[in-house]
């Protein structure tokens, strides 16, 4: 029975560390949006190269990270290149830490994580893919752009292509 307890404890520690890294990703994006976003979207791909992207729903508008000053609210966001780079550095670092954590614990490494966080309800929805999402014809950038456009269409009521 002790071996099973040890195994469960190790699994719980892995889950805690994994959750902490995701929480760090959400926290930096929430800070970037000054806590006013209705939803925070984080795209984290790890398929031979790491790609992190964050975008937001504010006032029922989907806005890319550099567009936050187009919200129509009276808040000035720092969307400078330096600030965006700092956020991406943290996201990229957390994606790398997730890979290391998974490998250390003999767990599959997510090739893609799509995180959607709703600050008001503190609800997070995470979608993980463990198979490569890219092909010779579809890049990691295409997948990211497609998700952004899908969410934009959902909030505008327009169908996606």
N, C-alpha and C positions, 0 to 999 in steps of 0.2 A: 504493500500500500504506500510506503514511503516514496518509492520510485515514481509512482503515478502522481503523488502530490508534488514532487519536485518538478516533474514534467509540466503539470498544470501551472505551477508557479512561474516557470521559465516562459511558458506561453503567455501568461498574464503580463509579465514584465515586457515581453516583446510587444504586445498589444498597447501597453502603456507608452512605451517609447515611440512606437509608430504614431499613436494618437498625439503625443506631444509635438512631434515634428509637423504633423498636419496643422495642429493648433498654432504653431509658430508661423506657418505659411498664411493662415487666415488672419492672425494678429497683425502681421506687417501690412497686409492688404487693407485691413480695417483701419489701421493707422493712416495709411496713404489716402484713404477716402474720408478721413476725419470722422469716422463713425456714422456717417449719414447715409450710407448705401442701404438700399432695401435688400439687395442681394449682392454677393461677391462671388465671382466666377474665377476659378483658378484652373488653368490647363497645365499639366505637368507631364511632359513626355520624356522618356528615357529609352531611346532606341539607337544606341551607338553614339548619339549626341543628345544633349539635354536641351529641352526647350521649355521655358516657363512663360506663361502669359497670364495676365489678370485683366478682367474687365468687370463692369459694374452695372447694376440696375439702380438708377436714382430717378425718382419721380416718374416711374414707369418707362424710362428711356434706357436702352442698353447703350452704354458708352465705353469705348476703349479707354485704357488707362490715361492716354494723353488728351482725352476729350472731356475730362471731368469738369472743366470750367464752362461747359456747354449745358449744364444741368438746369439752368434757369433759376437756381437758388442763389441767395446772396452770400455765398461762401467762396473764398478764393482758395483753390487747391494748388499745391506745388506740383506742377506737372513737368518740371524742368527735366532735362536729360539726366542730370546728376541724381535727382531723386528717383527717377524711374530705374536708373542703373542700380542704385542701392537696393531697391525692392527686388529686382531681378537677381542680384547677387545672393540675397538671402533665400529666395525661392530655389535658385539653382543649388545652393549649398544644402538646403533641406532635402532636395531630391537626391543628391549624392549621399547624404546621411541615411536616407531611407534605403537606398541600394545597399550600402554597407551593413546596415542593421539586418536587412533581409538575408544577405549572404552569410553574415555571422551566425544567424539563427537557422540556416538551411531552409529558408522560406522562399517562395517564388518572388521575384522582383517585378513590381508592376511596370509594364512598358508605358502605360498611360493612366493617369489619374485625372478625373474631372471632379473638382470639388465645387459645391454650391453651398454657400453659407448665408443664412438669413439672420443678421445681427439682432433684430427685434425679438425673434423667438428663440435665438441661439440654436437654431436647427441647422444641422449640416447633412448634406447628401453627398455621398462619395460613390463614384463609379470607377471601378478598376478594370483594366484590361491587361492580361498577362501575355497575350500573343502580340507579335508585331502588328501595328496598325498601318504601316506604310508598305507600299509596293513600288515597282519601277515607275508607275504612273501617278501614285499618290504620295506626296511628301508629308512629313510631320507638320509642315507649315499649312498645307492644304487642309489637313484634318483640323487644325486649330482654327483656321479661317472659316471652315464649314460650321464648327460649333458656334462661333461668334455670330455668324449669319443666321443660324437656326434660332438662337436665343433672341436675336434682334427681331426676327420675323414673328416669334411667339408673342413678343411684347407690342408689336405694331399691328398684329392681326393679319399680316400678309403671309401667304404661303411661301415656303422656301423653294428654290429651284431644284 
